[in-house]
Amino acid sequence: MSLAEITKGLADRVANGSNLNATVKFDFGDDGVVFVDGNNNTVSNEDADADCTITISQANFLALSSGDLDPTTAFMMGKLKVKGNMGIAMKLQSLLG
């Protein structure tokens, strides 16, 4: 799945309201970023400062969003890194699942 497809998928999920009330950046390294603005319910590929930044590979992101990878396990194994507000990261389950 491409960055554009991931971006569109997240945009579809936040279009009707995410209740996130924060900004989150998914950093896929060399593959790019997806910036979710939960305040305005928009998604872009802008590399902006966010309340919470999740660093993860695209493959692990896809496994996480499909339910094949447990978020806690991913975090403990270093497959997912969180910078910023951990409380916001905990809210992402509803956005991804």
Z-matrix of the N, CA and C atoms (Angstrom, degrees):
N
C 1 1.448
C 2 1.527 1 108.14
N 3 1.297 2 115.68 1 136.36
C 4 1.463 3 120.58 2 -176.75
C 5 1.535 4 111.70 3 -85.16
N 6 1.314 5 115.43 4 167.81
C 7 1.456 6 121.19 5 177.19
C 8 1.532 7 109.80 6 -60.06
N 9 1.325 8 117.30 7 -40.41
C 10 1.464 9 121.20 8 179.51
C 11 1.531 10 111.02 9 -62.02
N 12 1.327 11 117.20 10 -39.28
C 13 1.465 12 121.04 11 179.53
C 14 1.531 13 111.14 12 -69.23
N 15 1.325 14 116.97 13 -39.50
C 16 1.470 15 120.68 14 176.66
C 17 1.524 16 109.57 15 -63.82
N 18 1.329 17 116.37 16 -44.17
C 19 1.462 18 121.70 17 179.73
C 20 1.525 19 110.45 18 -60.21
N 21 1.320 20 116.94 19 -46.92
C 22 1.466 21 120.98 20 179.69
C 23 1.529 22 111.11 21 -63.52
N 24 1.319 23 117.04 22 -41.44
C 25 1.457 24 120.47 23 179.09
C 26 1.523 25 112.13 24 -60.98
N 27 1.323 26 116.65 25 -43.60
C 28 1.463 27 120.37 26 177.85
C 29 1.525 28 110.98 27 -68.71
N 30 1.326 29 116.66 28 -37.65
C 31 1.465 30 120.66 29 178.11
C 32 1.524 31 110.61 30 -61.91
N 33 1.316 32 116.82 31 -40.92
C 34 1.469 33 120.99 32 177.97
C 35 1.530 34 110.85 33 -62.64
N 36 1.321 35 116.31 34 -37.10
C 37 1.472 36 120.30 35 -177.92
C 38 1.526 37 113.04 36 -73.47
N 39 1.336 38 117.99 37 -30.69
C 40 1.468 39 119.59 38 -178.74
C 41 1.524 40 112.46 39 -96.04
N 42 1.318 41 118.28 40 -5.26
C 43 1.465 42 121.88 41 -175.85
C 44 1.525 43 112.66 42 -57.80
N 45 1.302 44 117.86 43 -36.90
C 46 1.457 45 121.45 44 -177.65
C 47 1.526 46 112.55 45 -95.89
N 48 1.310 47 116.08 46 12.77
C 49 1.460 48 120.57 47 179.32
C 50 1.516 49 111.33 48 106.59
N 51 1.309 50 115.92 49 126.07
C 52 1.457 51 120.79 50 -176.32
C 53 1.526 52 113.31 51 -101.81
N 54 1.330 53 117.41 52 -16.60
C 55 1.467 54 122.32 53 -173.77
C 56 1.526 55 111.68 54 56.64
N 57 1.319 56 116.46 55 20.84
C 58 1.462 57 121.54 56 -178.66
C 59 1.528 58 110.84 57 -79.78
N 60 1.322 59 116.18 58 -40.26
C 61 1.471 60 122.53 59 178.78
C 62 1.524 61 112.59 60 51.59
N 63 1.326 62 115.93 61 38.15
C 64 1.467 63 121.83 62 179.16
C 65 1.524 64 108.05 63 -162.74
N 66 1.319 65 115.56 64 173.19
C 67 1.459 66 120.07 65 175.06
C 68 1.519 67 109.61 66 -109.39
N 69 1.328 68 114.77 67 141.81
C 70 1.463 69 121.70 68 -179.17
C 71 1.522 70 108.05 69 -134.78
N 72 1.325 71 114.65 70 136.42
C 73 1.464 72 119.41 71 175.44
C 74 1.520 73 108.08 72 -117.64
N 75 1.328 74 115.71 73 126.20
C 76 1.457 75 121.60 74 171.49
C 77 1.519 76 106.28 75 -95.42
N 78 1.317 77 116.43 76 114.65
C 79 1.461 78 122.45 77 -177.86
C 80 1.519 79 108.65 78 -101.32
N 81 1.329 80 115.53 79 111.22
C 82 1.461 81 121.95 80 -179.77
C 83 1.531 82 111.71 81 -98.02
N 84 1.327 83 117.24 82 21.40
C 85 1.459 84 121.29 83 179.40
C 86 1.515 85 111.54 84 66.94
N 87 1.316 86 117.14 85 -130.27
C 88 1.461 87 122.12 86 -178.81
C 89 1.524 88 112.71 87 -65.41
N 90 1.330 89 117.59 88 -15.92
C 91 1.465 90 121.11 89 -178.81
C 92 1.526 91 112.59 90 -84.09
N 93 1.335 92 118.54 91 -4.91
C 94 1.455 93 121.31 92 175.49
C 95 1.509 94 113.48 93 110.71
N 96 1.331 95 115.32 94 -170.33
C 97 1.461 96 122.29 95 -178.44
C 98 1.521 97 110.03 96 -134.38
N 99 1.325 98 114.12 97 156.00
C 100 1.458 99 121.38 98 169.93
C 101 1.525 100 106.18 99 -125.33
N 102 1.325 101 115.96 100 124.35
C 103 1.458 102 122.62 101 -177.62
C 104 1.525 103 108.28 102 -108.38
N 105 1.331 104 115.67 103 119.40
C 106 1.462 105 121.94 104 179.35
C 107 1.521 106 108.15 105 -106.76
N 108 1.335 107 115.84 106 119.01
C 109 1.458 108 121.49 107 176.43
C 110 1.525 109 107.48 108 -101.81
N 111 1.324 110 115.75 109 94.94
C 112 1.454 111 121.11 110 -178.40
C 113 1.515 112 113.44 111 -71.58
N 114 1.322 113 117.90 112 -13.76
C 115 1.466 114 121.38 113 176.43
C 116 1.524 115 110.97 114 -73.75
N 117 1.334 116 115.46 115 -36.67
C 118 1.467 117 121.36 116 -177.78
C 119 1.532 118 112.57 117 -112.24
N 120 1.330 119 116.61 118 1.66
C 121 1.469 120 122.62 119 -179.41
C 122 1.523 121 112.25 120 54.47
N 123 1.354 122 114.88 121 48.96
C 124 1.459 123 121.00 122 176.81
C 125 1.524 124 109.49 123 -124.61
N 126 1.325 125 114.90 124 156.85
C 127 1.462 126 121.78 125 178.35
C 128 1.517 127 107.75 126 -135.21
N 129 1.328 128 116.44 127 136.08
C 130 1.461 129 121.23 128 179.31
C 131 1.525 130 109.25 129 -146.39
N 132 1.324 131 114.94 130 -178.71
C 133 1.461 132 120.82 131 175.49
C 134 1.524 133 110.76 132 -107.70
N 135 1.338 134 115.00 133 23.59
C 136 1.458 135 122.12 134 178.61
C 137 1.527 136 109.63 135 -71.14
N 138 1.316 137 116.14 136 134.48
C 139 1.459 138 121.35 137 177.71
C 140 1.529 139 108.18 138 -93.97
N 141 1.334 140 115.82 139 77.36
C 142 1.461 141 121.78 140 -176.56
C 143 1.527 142 110.00 141 -111.71
N 144 1.321 143 115.57 142 164.21
C 145 1.463 144 120.71 143 175.06
C 146 1.522 145 108.71 144 -65.18
N 147 1.325 146 116.49 145 140.32
C 148 1.457 147 121.55 146 -178.98
C 149 1.522 148 109.97 147 -130.99
N 150 1.329 149 115.66 148 160.82
C 151 1.461 150 120.90 149 176.04
C 152 1.528 151 110.66 150 -65.51
N 153 1.324 152 116.00 151 -30.12
C 154 1.464 153 122.14 152 -179.36
C 155 1.528 154 108.67 153 -144.83
N 156 1.313 155 116.71 154 130.21
C 157 1.462 156 121.45 155 177.11
C 158 1.519 157 109.01 156 -116.03
N 159 1.328 158 115.83 157 126.51
C 160 1.456 159 122.76 158 177.81
C 161 1.523 160 107.13 159 -107.06
N 162 1.308 161 116.51 160 118.01
C 163 1.462 162 121.12 161 176.77
C 164 1.519 163 107.56 162 -100.67
N 165 1.334 164 115.36 163 122.04
C 166 1.456 165 121.77 164 -174.03
C 167 1.525 166 108.89 165 -160.25
N 168 1.320 167 117.64 166 151.31
C 169 1.464 168 119.70 167 175.43
C 170 1.523 169 108.61 168 -76.44
N 171 1.324 170 116.45 169 158.10
C 172 1.464 171 119.34 170 178.31
C 173 1.519 172 110.90 171 -62.04
N 174 1.321 173 117.34 172 -39.25
C 175 1.472 174 120.86 173 -179.61
C 176 1.526 175 110.59 174 -62.15
N 177 1.331 176 116.66 175 -44.30
C 178 1.463 177 119.71 176 178.66
C 179 1.525 178 111.91 177 -69.41
N 180 1.333 179 117.23 178 -34.30
C 181 1.465 180 120.49 179 175.78
C 182 1.525 181 110.47 180 -61.55
N 183 1.315 182 116.23 181 -45.07
C 184 1.467 183 120.30 182 179.91
C 185 1.523 184 110.95 183 -64.08
N 186 1.335 185 117.02 184 -41.01
C 187 1.465 186 121.16 185 177.61
C 188 1.532 187 110.28 186 -64.31
N 189 1.311 188 116.23 187 -38.90
C 190 1.462 189 121.64 188 179.02
C 191 1.525 190 110.85 189 -65.59
N 192 1.333 191 116.41 190 -46.89
C 193 1.466 192 119.93 191 -176.58
C 194 1.529 193 112.56 192 -72.75
N 195 1.326 194 117.50 193 -21.48
C 196 1.476 195 119.90 194 177.99
C 197 1.531 196 111.43 195 -90.03
N 198 1.340 197 116.62 196 -7.01
C 199 1.460 198 120.20 197 179.71
C 200 1.521 199 113.77 198 90.42
N 201 1.323 200 117.22 199 2.09
C 202 1.462 201 120.98 200 179.36
C 203 1.525 202 113.24 201 -79.89
N 204 1.333 203 116.87 202 -14.20
C 205 1.462 204 121.96 203 179.32
C 206 1.523 205 108.44 204 -128.89
N 207 1.311 206 116.30 205 123.32
C 208 1.458 207 122.24 206 178.75
C 209 1.525 208 109.50 207 -74.64
N 210 1.346 209 118.37 208 131.34
C 211 1.465 210 120.32 209 -177.85
C 212 1.522 211 113.78 210 -58.99
N 213 1.316 212 117.68 211 -40.53
C 214 1.466 213 120.23 212 -179.58
C 215 1.518 214 110.85 213 -65.98
N 216 1.324 215 116.20 214 -43.13
C 217 1.466 216 120.71 215 177.50
C 218 1.519 217 110.50 216 -62.30
N 219 1.330 218 116.62 217 -43.87
C 220 1.468 219 121.14 218 179.52
C 221 1.525 220 110.35 219 -59.89
N 222 1.326 221 116.68 220 -42.27
C 223 1.465 222 121.20 221 -179.95
C 224 1.526 223 110.34 222 -65.62
N 225 1.323 224 116.77 223 -47.18
C 226 1.469 225 121.21 224 -177.84
C 227 1.533 226 112.30 225 -65.37
N 228 1.326 227 116.96 226 -30.86
C 229 1.463 228 121.27 227 -179.48
C 230 1.529 229 112.11 228 -87.59
N 231 1.332 230 117.22 229 -2.14
C 232 1.456 231 120.76 230 179.28
C 233 1.518 232 113.84 231 79.98
N 234 1.323 233 117.08 232 11.60
C 235 1.468 234 120.68 233 178.36
C 236 1.520 235 111.25 234 -79.30
N 237 1.320 236 115.97 235 -14.75
C 238 1.456 237 123.32 236 -178.79
C 239 1.519 238 106.94 237 -138.80
N 240 1.315 239 117.03 238 127.59
C 241 1.463 240 121.13 239 178.76
C 242 1.515 241 108.58 240 -120.86
N 243 1.314 242 115.73 241 139.46
C 244 1.461 243 121.94 242 -178.25
C 245 1.518 244 109.18 243 -116.99
N 246 1.336 245 115.16 244 129.56
C 247 1.462 246 121.42 245 175.64
C 248 1.520 247 106.62 246 -124.20
N 249 1.310 248 116.40 247 128.85
C 250 1.460 249 119.84 248 -179.64
C 251 1.513 250 111.23 249 106.09
N 252 1.302 251 116.22 250 -145.56
C 253 1.459 252 123.40 251 -172.71
C 254 1.535 253 111.25 252 -74.99
N 255 1.327 254 116.51 253 108.19
C 256 1.466 255 122.14 254 -179.63
C 257 1.529 256 111.39 255 -66.02
N 258 1.321 257 117.30 256 -30.18
C 259 1.464 258 121.07 257 178.59
C 260 1.518 259 111.80 258 -61.14
N 261 1.318 260 116.22 259 -36.45
C 262 1.471 261 120.44 260 177.45
C 263 1.520 262 109.81 261 -67.76
N 264 1.324 263 116.22 262 -40.60
C 265 1.467 264 120.05 263 178.95
C 266 1.526 265 110.47 264 -59.43
N 267 1.324 266 116.88 265 -35.98
C 268 1.457 267 120.71 266 -179.63
C 269 1.535 268 111.93 267 -67.26
N 270 1.337 269 116.83 268 -27.32
C 271 1.460 270 121.29 269 179.05
C 272 1.529 271 113.12 270 -76.68
N 273 1.318 272 117.51 271 -12.35
C 274 1.452 273 120.77 272 -173.20
C 275 1.522 274 114.08 273 -70.58
N 276 1.309 275 117.70 274 -17.58
C 277 1.456 276 120.74 275 -178.61
C 278 1.529 277 111.17 276 -55.49
N 279 1.330 278 116.28 277 -40.84
C 280 1.467 279 119.51 278 179.56
C 281 1.508 280 111.51 279 -68.52
N 282 1.309 281 117.57 280 -29.83
C 283 1.464 282 121.58 281 179.51
C 284 1.526 283 111.15 282 -76.43
N 285 1.313 284 116.87 283 -36.18
C 286 1.463 285 120.93 284 -176.64
C 287 1.519 286 113.39 285 -87.40
N 288 1.318 287 116.75 286 -34.34
C 289 1.454 288 119.68 287 -174.14
C 290 1.460 289 112.07 288 -97.61
